[in-house]
Structures are given as structure tokens and as C-alpha cells.
């Protein structure tokens, strides 16, 4: 969840900057970084972070928080940095690419030209008009990612020795613990439905043209 929040908060401004400065040095540089981040395997990226920030520069511990409650996990904030960063980097690259494409499409729409012709500043045009309507792909990805948040990331959990649901599911499969497998499968299925519902609600929040309820009389 923390990696998703970090990725979204960084991907939206990065994608917007790429769209505004498309086909320029900043766009090319961020595109190369995003492609490298997206194509890097999670286990390799995590190992590099562990070597750099736990061995070369011993800033953060190499293991994730060891606890089964939210309070125990959050009380070990420094231990969350490396696993959260590992997941956030890959997710950030995907979100930023979708945000860039959506933003470019919206900047070429007629309502943007109309806003500019009225003398509205470019900053207001980008942030108020284009940015809001460019969030639909991000909302869709967020709804699709919700099941992954519940199921966990097996590679990262194994690498950082984190007792998450992904590692639990894998261990249950090894020992043929069918009640655990069934329980995790049900939770993921419920999260899939919940993610679609949350995405639909967020569509109405972002787009004022969408309203849920009866028609006005």
C-alpha cells in the first residue's frame, strides 16, 4: 500500500512534466529512466538496494519489518524504506508512462485550445483542465492493483523476509494447506471486485460529468 501511494504521488507530476515537455531533453531522460526501472527484475533491484544502502552505506536494515500487526510494522519505519522503494520504482515507471500518454492526448483536445484562447495561464490550463482529465488511466490501474496489494509481492517479500500474504500463499502451496489457499483466493477475489467499485467511484470524483443516482426531474 505504501509503495502504491508513493508511486502515484510521484508518477502524476512526472508524467505531466513529460507531456508538457514532450520530445525534449527532460522527456527523453525520464523516458529512459522509466524504461530501465520497468525492465529491471524486482529481485535484482532489491539486491542492489540492499547492497548499496545496507552494506556500502549502512543506512537502512536489509530486512523488512518483522511483525504481524499494523502497529508492529509501522513502528519499524526504517525497515519499510527498501521494500517500499523496490516496489514503488517499478510501479512508478508504469504509472508515469500511462500518465504521459493520457496527458498528451488531453493537451491536444479542443477544450484545452478554448481555455488557452480565453487567456487562462498555461499553468492553470495544465493543472486544472488537462491534469484532472488525464487521471482516468491512473484510476483504472489503481483499481486493478488493489488485488495485488492484498495478495502481496512474493519476490519482494521473500527477498526482504517479510511475512506477507504472497509469501504465506507460496508456503501454503508448498505444504498443500488448502484452507489457507482458499482463504487467500477468496480475499483476492473480493479485492478485485472492491477495486473495480473504487475505480468507478473515483471516476465520478474526477469527472464532474459522471453522476450516480436518479435523473433530475
NORGIRA-V439390 format. One record per pair of residues at least 4 apart in sequence whose C-alpha atoms are under 7 Angstrom apart, sorted by the first residue. I is the first residue (numbers start at 1). J is the second residue. D is the distance in whole Angstrom. If there is no record, write none. Layout:
i=<I,I>
j=<J,J>
d=<D,D>
//
This chain:
i=<1,1,2,2,3,3,3,3,3,4,4,5,6,6,7,7,7,7,8,8,8,10,10,11,11,11,11,12,12,12,13,14,14,15,15,15,15,15,16,16,16,16,17,18,18,18,18,19,19,19,21,21,22,23,23,24,25,26,27,28,29,30,31,32,33,34,34,35,36,37,37,37,38,38,38,40,40,41,42,42,42,42,43,43,43,43,44,45,45,46,46,47,48,49,49,50,50,50,51,51,52,52,53,53,53,53,54,54,54,54,54,60,60,61,62,63,63,63,64,64,64,64,64,64,65,65,65,65,65,66,66,67,67,68,69,70,71,72,76,80,81,82,83,83,83,84,85,87,88,89,90,91,92,93,94,95,95,96,97,98,98,99,99,99,100,101,102,102,103,103,103,103,104,105,106,106,107,107,108,109,110,111,112,112,113,114,115,115,115,116,120,120,121,122,123,124,125,125,126,126,127,128,129,130,131,132,133,135,136,136,137,138,139,139,139,140,140,141,142,143,143,143,143,144,144,145,146,146,146,146,147,147,147,147,148,150,151,151,151,152,152,152,153,153,154,154,154,155,156,157,157,157,157,157,158,158,163,163,164,165,166,167,168,169,169,169,170,171,172,172,172,172,173,173,177,178,179,180,181,182,183,184,185,186,187,188,189,190,191,192,193,194,195,196,197,198,199,200,201,202,203,204,204,204>
j=<5,149,6,84,7,84,85,87,88,8,88,9,10,88,11,88,91,92,12,92,95,14,92,15,92,95,96,16,96,99,17,18,96,19,96,97,99,100,20,99,100,103,21,22,26,27,100,100,103,104,26,27,27,27,28,28,29,30,31,32,33,34,35,36,37,38,93,39,40,89,90,93,90,93,94,44,45,45,46,86,155,156,47,155,156,159,48,49,86,50,86,51,52,53,82,54,55,62,55,56,56,57,57,58,59,60,58,59,60,61,62,78,79,79,160,79,160,161,79,80,83,160,161,162,73,76,79,80,162,73,162,72,73,72,73,74,75,76,80,84,85,86,87,156,160,88,89,91,92,93,94,95,96,97,98,99,138,100,101,102,137,103,134,138,104,105,106,134,107,130,131,134,108,109,130,134,112,130,112,113,114,115,116,125,117,118,119,120,125,120,124,125,125,126,127,128,129,130,130,131,131,132,133,134,135,206,207,139,140,203,141,142,143,199,202,144,199,145,146,195,196,198,199,192,195,149,150,191,192,195,151,188,191,192,152,188,165,166,188,164,165,166,157,166,158,166,167,159,160,161,162,163,164,167,162,167,167,168,168,169,170,171,172,173,181,184,174,175,176,177,180,181,177,181,181,182,183,184,185,186,187,188,189,190,191,192,193,194,195,196,197,198,199,200,201,202,203,204,205,206,207,208,210,211>
d=<6,6,6,6,6,5,7,6,5,6,6,6,6,6,6,5,6,4,6,7,7,6,7,6,5,6,4,6,6,6,6,6,6,6,5,6,5,4,6,7,6,6,6,5,7,5,6,5,6,5,7,6,5,6,7,6,6,6,6,6,6,6,6,6,6,6,5,6,6,6,6,6,5,6,7,7,6,6,6,7,7,7,6,6,7,7,6,6,6,6,6,6,6,6,7,5,7,6,5,6,5,6,5,5,5,6,4,6,6,6,6,6,6,6,7,6,5,6,5,6,7,5,6,5,5,6,5,6,7,7,7,5,6,7,6,6,6,7,7,6,6,6,6,7,7,6,6,6,6,6,7,6,6,6,6,6,6,6,6,6,6,6,7,7,6,6,6,5,6,7,7,5,7,7,6,7,6,6,7,7,6,6,6,7,6,6,7,6,7,5,7,7,6,6,6,5,5,6,5,6,5,6,7,6,7,6,7,6,6,7,6,6,6,6,7,6,6,6,6,4,5,7,5,7,6,6,7,6,7,5,6,5,5,5,6,6,5,5,6,6,5,4,6,6,6,5,5,6,6,6,5,7,6,6,7,7,6,7,6,6,6,6,6,6,6,7,6,6,6,5,6,6,6,7,6,6,6,6,6,6,6,6,6,6,6,6,7,6,6,6,6,6,6,6,6,6,6,7,7,6,6,6,5,6>
//
